Amino acid sequence: MSETDAMVTLQERMVNLIGQLTMPVVEVALVLQHHIQGMMTSLNEHVSLTGGQINEKVANPWSITSPDETIDSQIAFDVEKVLKIVDQDRMDILSTLIRVTLIETEMNLIEGILALRSWEQLVRQQLADANGPGQLFSPIDLPEEW
């Protein structure tokens, strides 16, 4: 399967599952963070053994638009409480879908990370735009062209 086909397959499966499960932004964010961290660890090990370099676009989260300064950005919430509220089963299903698709399509580490970085950017933007803890549990808003 070509890299493009693999990325399209991952994208379609994630869009469908996240839509079916009406997944909140915070849950998608946690799953993405878990996968990206694991993949970056593997990539960093490979790069240190081979003496290569990692492209900035792969190595770091993509930029987001700063939230509106008129919104109170000093919102406080208890992270432990948030983690108790998330649906672990739903997150496990998404995590499994990502892992299985990456393996099935034989997507290389860099392409896999890039595919997840675009999702990460979308989720980070929605988290940055949240103006209350309740919005962390709002369903992720997927753009029409997504």
PyMOL commands that place a pseudoatom at each C-alpha (Angstrom):
pseudoatom trace, name=CA, resn=MET, resi=1, chain=A, elem=C, hetatm=0, pos=[0.000, 0.000, 0.000]
pseudoatom trace, name=CA, resn=SER, resi=2, chain=A, elem=C, hetatm=0, pos=[1.389, 3.423, -0.917]
pseudoatom trace, name=CA, resn=GLU, resi=3, chain=A, elem=C, hetatm=0, pos=[2.139, 5.964, 1.818]
pseudoatom trace, name=CA, resn=THR, resi=4, chain=A, elem=C, hetatm=0, pos=[-0.695, 8.164, 0.541]
pseudoatom trace, name=CA, resn=ASP, resi=5, chain=A, elem=C, hetatm=0, pos=[-3.180, 5.279, 0.601]
pseudoatom trace, name=CA, resn=ALA, resi=6, chain=A, elem=C, hetatm=0, pos=[-2.044, 4.354, 4.102]
pseudoatom trace, name=CA, resn=MET, resi=7, chain=A, elem=C, hetatm=0, pos=[-2.508, 7.906, 5.358]
pseudoatom trace, name=CA, resn=VAL, resi=8, chain=A, elem=C, hetatm=0, pos=[-5.954, 8.136, 3.730]
pseudoatom trace, name=CA, resn=THR, resi=9, chain=A, elem=C, hetatm=0, pos=[-6.959, 4.809, 5.294]
pseudoatom trace, name=CA, resn=LEU, resi=10, chain=A, elem=C, hetatm=0, pos=[-5.882, 5.972, 8.746]
pseudoatom trace, name=CA, resn=GLN, resi=11, chain=A, elem=C, hetatm=0, pos=[-7.654, 9.309, 8.300]
pseudoatom trace, name=CA, resn=GLU, resi=12, chain=A, elem=C, hetatm=0, pos=[-10.917, 7.718, 7.130]
pseudoatom trace, name=CA, resn=ARG, resi=13, chain=A, elem=C, hetatm=0, pos=[-10.950, 5.158, 9.921]
pseudoatom trace, name=CA, resn=MET, resi=14, chain=A, elem=C, hetatm=0, pos=[-10.235, 7.750, 12.589]
pseudoatom trace, name=CA, resn=VAL, resi=15, chain=A, elem=C, hetatm=0, pos=[-12.897, 10.149, 11.280]
pseudoatom trace, name=CA, resn=ASN, resi=16, chain=A, elem=C, hetatm=0, pos=[-15.487, 7.362, 11.168]
pseudoatom trace, name=CA, resn=LEU, resi=17, chain=A, elem=C, hetatm=0, pos=[-14.711, 5.968, 14.621]
pseudoatom trace, name=CA, resn=ILE, resi=18, chain=A, elem=C, hetatm=0, pos=[-14.436, 9.334, 16.359]
pseudoatom trace, name=CA, resn=GLY, resi=19, chain=A, elem=C, hetatm=0, pos=[-17.731, 10.360, 14.776]
pseudoatom trace, name=CA, resn=GLN, resi=20, chain=A, elem=C, hetatm=0, pos=[-19.486, 7.108, 15.730]
pseudoatom trace, name=CA, resn=LEU, resi=21, chain=A, elem=C, hetatm=0, pos=[-18.271, 7.273, 19.322]
pseudoatom trace, name=CA, resn=THR, resi=22, chain=A, elem=C, hetatm=0, pos=[-18.829, 11.058, 19.586]
pseudoatom trace, name=CA, resn=MET, resi=23, chain=A, elem=C, hetatm=0, pos=[-15.436, 11.277, 21.236]
pseudoatom trace, name=CA, resn=PRO, resi=24, chain=A, elem=C, hetatm=0, pos=[-14.637, 14.303, 23.374]
pseudoatom trace, name=CA, resn=VAL, resi=25, chain=A, elem=C, hetatm=0, pos=[-11.632, 16.431, 22.535]
pseudoatom trace, name=CA, resn=VAL, resi=26, chain=A, elem=C, hetatm=0, pos=[-9.788, 15.482, 25.721]
pseudoatom trace, name=CA, resn=GLU, resi=27, chain=A, elem=C, hetatm=0, pos=[-10.020, 11.744, 25.011]
pseudoatom trace, name=CA, resn=VAL, resi=28, chain=A, elem=C, hetatm=0, pos=[-8.756, 12.110, 21.448]
pseudoatom trace, name=CA, resn=ALA, resi=29, chain=A, elem=C, hetatm=0, pos=[-5.932, 14.317, 22.762]
pseudoatom trace, name=CA, resn=LEU, resi=30, chain=A, elem=C, hetatm=0, pos=[-4.850, 11.712, 25.314]
pseudoatom trace, name=CA, resn=VAL, resi=31, chain=A, elem=C, hetatm=0, pos=[-4.839, 8.882, 22.762]
pseudoatom trace, name=CA, resn=LEU, resi=32, chain=A, elem=C, hetatm=0, pos=[-2.877, 10.943, 20.231]
pseudoatom trace, name=CA, resn=GLN, resi=33, chain=A, elem=C, hetatm=0, pos=[-0.343, 12.003, 22.854]
pseudoatom trace, name=CA, resn=HIS, resi=34, chain=A, elem=C, hetatm=0, pos=[0.196, 8.384, 23.862]
pseudoatom trace, name=CA, resn=HIS, resi=35, chain=A, elem=C, hetatm=0, pos=[0.832, 7.240, 20.286]
pseudoatom trace, name=CA, resn=ILE, resi=36, chain=A, elem=C, hetatm=0, pos=[2.959, 10.198, 19.239]
pseudoatom trace, name=CA, resn=GLN, resi=37, chain=A, elem=C, hetatm=0, pos=[5.169, 9.881, 22.331]
pseudoatom trace, name=CA, resn=GLY, resi=38, chain=A, elem=C, hetatm=0, pos=[5.699, 6.171, 21.728]
pseudoatom trace, name=CA, resn=MET, resi=39, chain=A, elem=C, hetatm=0, pos=[6.470, 6.647, 18.053]
pseudoatom trace, name=CA, resn=MET, resi=40, chain=A, elem=C, hetatm=0, pos=[8.831, 9.559, 18.777]
pseudoatom trace, name=CA, resn=THR, resi=41, chain=A, elem=C, hetatm=0, pos=[10.709, 7.421, 21.319]
pseudoatom trace, name=CA, resn=SER, resi=42, chain=A, elem=C, hetatm=0, pos=[11.247, 4.751, 18.665]
pseudoatom trace, name=CA, resn=LEU, resi=43, chain=A, elem=C, hetatm=0, pos=[12.250, 7.327, 16.060]
pseudoatom trace, name=CA, resn=ASN, resi=44, chain=A, elem=C, hetatm=0, pos=[14.682, 9.035, 18.440]
pseudoatom trace, name=CA, resn=GLU, resi=45, chain=A, elem=C, hetatm=0, pos=[16.310, 5.679, 19.227]
pseudoatom trace, name=CA, resn=HIS, resi=46, chain=A, elem=C, hetatm=0, pos=[16.692, 4.943, 15.524]
pseudoatom trace, name=CA, resn=VAL, resi=47, chain=A, elem=C, hetatm=0, pos=[18.109, 8.397, 14.809]
pseudoatom trace, name=CA, resn=SER, resi=48, chain=A, elem=C, hetatm=0, pos=[20.625, 8.150, 17.658]
pseudoatom trace, name=CA, resn=LEU, resi=49, chain=A, elem=C, hetatm=0, pos=[21.838, 4.781, 16.326]
pseudoatom trace, name=CA, resn=THR, resi=50, chain=A, elem=C, hetatm=0, pos=[22.107, 5.942, 12.719]
pseudoatom trace, name=CA, resn=GLY, resi=51, chain=A, elem=C, hetatm=0, pos=[23.309, 9.489, 13.347]
pseudoatom trace, name=CA, resn=GLY, resi=52, chain=A, elem=C, hetatm=0, pos=[20.436, 10.984, 11.350]
pseudoatom trace, name=CA, resn=GLN, resi=53, chain=A, elem=C, hetatm=0, pos=[18.302, 14.015, 12.039]
pseudoatom trace, name=CA, resn=ILE, resi=54, chain=A, elem=C, hetatm=0, pos=[14.572, 14.481, 12.546]
pseudoatom trace, name=CA, resn=ASN, resi=55, chain=A, elem=C, hetatm=0, pos=[12.721, 17.094, 10.537]
pseudoatom trace, name=CA, resn=GLU, resi=56, chain=A, elem=C, hetatm=0, pos=[11.215, 19.846, 12.708]
pseudoatom trace, name=CA, resn=LYS, resi=57, chain=A, elem=C, hetatm=0, pos=[7.728, 19.096, 11.342]
pseudoatom trace, name=CA, resn=VAL, resi=58, chain=A, elem=C, hetatm=0, pos=[8.024, 15.535, 12.635]
pseudoatom trace, name=CA, resn=ALA, resi=59, chain=A, elem=C, hetatm=0, pos=[9.825, 16.288, 15.892]
pseudoatom trace, name=CA, resn=ASN, resi=60, chain=A, elem=C, hetatm=0, pos=[7.516, 18.958, 17.331]
pseudoatom trace, name=CA, resn=PRO, resi=61, chain=A, elem=C, hetatm=0, pos=[3.804, 19.737, 17.519]
pseudoatom trace, name=CA, resn=TRP, resi=62, chain=A, elem=C, hetatm=0, pos=[2.560, 21.991, 14.742]
pseudoatom trace, name=CA, resn=SER, resi=63, chain=A, elem=C, hetatm=0, pos=[1.677, 25.568, 15.619]
pseudoatom trace, name=CA, resn=ILE, resi=64, chain=A, elem=C, hetatm=0, pos=[-1.843, 26.620, 16.469]
pseudoatom trace, name=CA, resn=THR, resi=65, chain=A, elem=C, hetatm=0, pos=[-3.577, 29.973, 16.444]
pseudoatom trace, name=CA, resn=SER, resi=66, chain=A, elem=C, hetatm=0, pos=[-3.369, 31.696, 19.803]
pseudoatom trace, name=CA, resn=PRO, resi=67, chain=A, elem=C, hetatm=0, pos=[-6.665, 31.820, 21.654]
pseudoatom trace, name=CA, resn=ASP, resi=68, chain=A, elem=C, hetatm=0, pos=[-8.621, 35.047, 21.719]
pseudoatom trace, name=CA, resn=GLU, resi=69, chain=A, elem=C, hetatm=0, pos=[-7.022, 37.228, 24.401]
pseudoatom trace, name=CA, resn=THR, resi=70, chain=A, elem=C, hetatm=0, pos=[-10.452, 38.493, 25.488]
pseudoatom trace, name=CA, resn=ILE, resi=71, chain=A, elem=C, hetatm=0, pos=[-11.283, 35.017, 26.806]
pseudoatom trace, name=CA, resn=ASP, resi=72, chain=A, elem=C, hetatm=0, pos=[-10.150, 34.396, 30.346]
pseudoatom trace, name=CA, resn=SER, resi=73, chain=A, elem=C, hetatm=0, pos=[-7.253, 32.001, 29.911]
pseudoatom trace, name=CA, resn=GLN, resi=74, chain=A, elem=C, hetatm=0, pos=[-6.827, 31.506, 33.636]
pseudoatom trace, name=CA, resn=ILE, resi=75, chain=A, elem=C, hetatm=0, pos=[-9.393, 28.710, 33.756]
pseudoatom trace, name=CA, resn=ALA, resi=76, chain=A, elem=C, hetatm=0, pos=[-8.470, 26.187, 36.419]
pseudoatom trace, name=CA, resn=PHE, resi=77, chain=A, elem=C, hetatm=0, pos=[-9.546, 22.569, 36.580]
pseudoatom trace, name=CA, resn=ASP, resi=78, chain=A, elem=C, hetatm=0, pos=[-8.471, 19.472, 38.416]
pseudoatom trace, name=CA, resn=VAL, resi=79, chain=A, elem=C, hetatm=0, pos=[-6.538, 17.226, 36.022]
pseudoatom trace, name=CA, resn=GLU, resi=80, chain=A, elem=C, hetatm=0, pos=[-7.109, 14.198, 38.252]
pseudoatom trace, name=CA, resn=LYS, resi=81, chain=A, elem=C, hetatm=0, pos=[-10.859, 14.793, 38.068]
pseudoatom trace, name=CA, resn=VAL, resi=82, chain=A, elem=C, hetatm=0, pos=[-10.682, 15.039, 34.265]
pseudoatom trace, name=CA, resn=LEU, resi=83, chain=A, elem=C, hetatm=0, pos=[-8.754, 11.762, 34.072]
pseudoatom trace, name=CA, resn=LYS, resi=84, chain=A, elem=C, hetatm=0, pos=[-11.379, 10.036, 36.246]
pseudoatom trace, name=CA, resn=ILE, resi=85, chain=A, elem=C, hetatm=0, pos=[-14.176, 11.160, 33.916]
pseudoatom trace, name=CA, resn=VAL, resi=86, chain=A, elem=C, hetatm=0, pos=[-12.680, 10.010, 30.586]
pseudoatom trace, name=CA, resn=ASP, resi=87, chain=A, elem=C, hetatm=0, pos=[-14.035, 6.815, 29.045]
pseudoatom trace, name=CA, resn=GLN, resi=88, chain=A, elem=C, hetatm=0, pos=[-11.096, 4.389, 29.019]
pseudoatom trace, name=CA, resn=ASP, resi=89, chain=A, elem=C, hetatm=0, pos=[-12.947, 1.865, 26.862]
pseudoatom trace, name=CA, resn=ARG, resi=90, chain=A, elem=C, hetatm=0, pos=[-13.631, 4.437, 24.163]
pseudoatom trace, name=CA, resn=MET, resi=91, chain=A, elem=C, hetatm=0, pos=[-10.014, 5.576, 24.289]
pseudoatom trace, name=CA, resn=ASP, resi=92, chain=A, elem=C, hetatm=0, pos=[-8.808, 1.949, 24.051]
pseudoatom trace, name=CA, resn=ILE, resi=93, chain=A, elem=C, hetatm=0, pos=[-10.926, 1.427, 20.939]
pseudoatom trace, name=CA, resn=LEU, resi=94, chain=A, elem=C, hetatm=0, pos=[-9.405, 4.481, 19.226]
pseudoatom trace, name=CA, resn=SER, resi=95, chain=A, elem=C, hetatm=0, pos=[-5.915, 3.486, 20.330]
pseudoatom trace, name=CA, resn=THR, resi=96, chain=A, elem=C, hetatm=0, pos=[-6.393, -0.018, 18.955]
pseudoatom trace, name=CA, resn=LEU, resi=97, chain=A, elem=C, hetatm=0, pos=[-7.717, 1.330, 15.661]
pseudoatom trace, name=CA, resn=ILE, resi=98, chain=A, elem=C, hetatm=0, pos=[-4.666, 3.574, 15.257]
pseudoatom trace, name=CA, resn=ARG, resi=99, chain=A, elem=C, hetatm=0, pos=[-2.199, 0.819, 16.162]
pseudoatom trace, name=CA, resn=VAL, resi=100, chain=A, elem=C, hetatm=0, pos=[-3.842, -1.804, 13.932]
pseudoatom trace, name=CA, resn=THR, resi=101, chain=A, elem=C, hetatm=0, pos=[-4.092, 0.587, 10.978]
pseudoatom trace, name=CA, resn=LEU, resi=102, chain=A, elem=C, hetatm=0, pos=[-0.445, 1.632, 11.292]
pseudoatom trace, name=CA, resn=ILE, resi=103, chain=A, elem=C, hetatm=0, pos=[0.616, -2.024, 11.311]
pseudoatom trace, name=CA, resn=GLU, resi=104, chain=A, elem=C, hetatm=0, pos=[-1.821, -3.164, 8.613]
pseudoatom trace, name=CA, resn=THR, resi=105, chain=A, elem=C, hetatm=0, pos=[-0.839, -0.390, 6.204]
pseudoatom trace, name=CA, resn=GLU, resi=106, chain=A, elem=C, hetatm=0, pos=[2.858, -0.813, 7.076]
pseudoatom trace, name=CA, resn=MET, resi=107, chain=A, elem=C, hetatm=0, pos=[3.136, 2.939, 7.499]
pseudoatom trace, name=CA, resn=ASN, resi=108, chain=A, elem=C, hetatm=0, pos=[6.662, 3.998, 8.411]
pseudoatom trace, name=CA, resn=LEU, resi=109, chain=A, elem=C, hetatm=0, pos=[7.312, 5.909, 11.637]
pseudoatom trace, name=CA, resn=ILE, resi=110, chain=A, elem=C, hetatm=0, pos=[7.720, 9.310, 10.035]
pseudoatom trace, name=CA, resn=GLU, resi=111, chain=A, elem=C, hetatm=0, pos=[4.547, 9.054, 7.940]
pseudoatom trace, name=CA, resn=GLY, resi=112, chain=A, elem=C, hetatm=0, pos=[2.636, 7.754, 10.955]
pseudoatom trace, name=CA, resn=ILE, resi=113, chain=A, elem=C, hetatm=0, pos=[3.811, 10.609, 13.137]
pseudoatom trace, name=CA, resn=LEU, resi=114, chain=A, elem=C, hetatm=0, pos=[2.952, 13.164, 10.444]
pseudoatom trace, name=CA, resn=ALA, resi=115, chain=A, elem=C, hetatm=0, pos=[-0.532, 11.681, 10.076]
pseudoatom trace, name=CA, resn=LEU, resi=116, chain=A, elem=C, hetatm=0, pos=[-1.082, 11.961, 13.821]
pseudoatom trace, name=CA, resn=ARG, resi=117, chain=A, elem=C, hetatm=0, pos=[0.504, 15.448, 14.015]
pseudoatom trace, name=CA, resn=SER, resi=118, chain=A, elem=C, hetatm=0, pos=[-2.304, 16.865, 11.844]
pseudoatom trace, name=CA, resn=TRP, resi=119, chain=A, elem=C, hetatm=0, pos=[-4.852, 15.419, 14.278]
pseudoatom trace, name=CA, resn=GLU, resi=120, chain=A, elem=C, hetatm=0, pos=[-2.806, 16.696, 17.192]
pseudoatom trace, name=CA, resn=GLN, resi=121, chain=A, elem=C, hetatm=0, pos=[-2.859, 20.206, 15.750]
pseudoatom trace, name=CA, resn=LEU, resi=122, chain=A, elem=C, hetatm=0, pos=[-6.652, 20.088, 15.350]
pseudoatom trace, name=CA, resn=VAL, resi=123, chain=A, elem=C, hetatm=0, pos=[-7.153, 18.829, 18.907]
pseudoatom trace, name=CA, resn=ARG, resi=124, chain=A, elem=C, hetatm=0, pos=[-4.675, 21.290, 20.434]
pseudoatom trace, name=CA, resn=GLN, resi=125, chain=A, elem=C, hetatm=0, pos=[-6.460, 24.157, 18.689]
pseudoatom trace, name=CA, resn=GLN, resi=126, chain=A, elem=C, hetatm=0, pos=[-9.806, 23.054, 20.091]
pseudoatom trace, name=CA, resn=LEU, resi=127, chain=A, elem=C, hetatm=0, pos=[-8.320, 22.650, 23.568]
pseudoatom trace, name=CA, resn=ALA, resi=128, chain=A, elem=C, hetatm=0, pos=[-6.757, 26.127, 23.336]
pseudoatom trace, name=CA, resn=ASP, resi=129, chain=A, elem=C, hetatm=0, pos=[-10.101, 27.594, 22.268]
pseudoatom trace, name=CA, resn=ALA, resi=130, chain=A, elem=C, hetatm=0, pos=[-11.964, 25.979, 25.178]
pseudoatom trace, name=CA, resn=ASN, resi=131, chain=A, elem=C, hetatm=0, pos=[-13.199, 28.544, 27.657]
pseudoatom trace, name=CA, resn=GLY, resi=132, chain=A, elem=C, hetatm=0, pos=[-14.286, 26.126, 30.356]
pseudoatom trace, name=CA, resn=PRO, resi=133, chain=A, elem=C, hetatm=0, pos=[-13.550, 22.638, 31.651]
pseudoatom trace, name=CA, resn=GLY, resi=134, chain=A, elem=C, hetatm=0, pos=[-16.844, 21.364, 30.231]
pseudoatom trace, name=CA, resn=GLN, resi=135, chain=A, elem=C, hetatm=0, pos=[-15.621, 22.051, 26.712]
pseudoatom trace, name=CA, resn=LEU, resi=136, chain=A, elem=C, hetatm=0, pos=[-12.897, 19.466, 27.188]
pseudoatom trace, name=CA, resn=PHE, resi=137, chain=A, elem=C, hetatm=0, pos=[-15.689, 16.902, 26.997]
pseudoatom trace, name=CA, resn=SER, resi=138, chain=A, elem=C, hetatm=0, pos=[-17.426, 18.421, 23.998]
pseudoatom trace, name=CA, resn=PRO, resi=139, chain=A, elem=C, hetatm=0, pos=[-17.283, 16.186, 20.934]
pseudoatom trace, name=CA, resn=ILE, resi=140, chain=A, elem=C, hetatm=0, pos=[-14.346, 16.973, 18.706]
pseudoatom trace, name=CA, resn=ASP, resi=141, chain=A, elem=C, hetatm=0, pos=[-15.361, 19.300, 15.892]
pseudoatom trace, name=CA, resn=LEU, resi=142, chain=A, elem=C, hetatm=0, pos=[-14.084, 17.895, 12.601]
pseudoatom trace, name=CA, resn=PRO, resi=143, chain=A, elem=C, hetatm=0, pos=[-13.868, 20.409, 9.754]
pseudoatom trace, name=CA, resn=GLU, resi=144, chain=A, elem=C, hetatm=0, pos=[-15.976, 19.611, 6.673]
pseudoatom trace, name=CA, resn=GLU, resi=145, chain=A, elem=C, hetatm=0, pos=[-12.941, 18.799, 4.515]
pseudoatom trace, name=CA, resn=TRP, resi=146, chain=A, elem=C, hetatm=0, pos=[-11.367, 16.654, 7.232]
for i in range(1, 146): cmd.bond("trace and resi %d" % i, "trace and resi %d" % (i + 1))
show_as sticks, trace
zoom trace
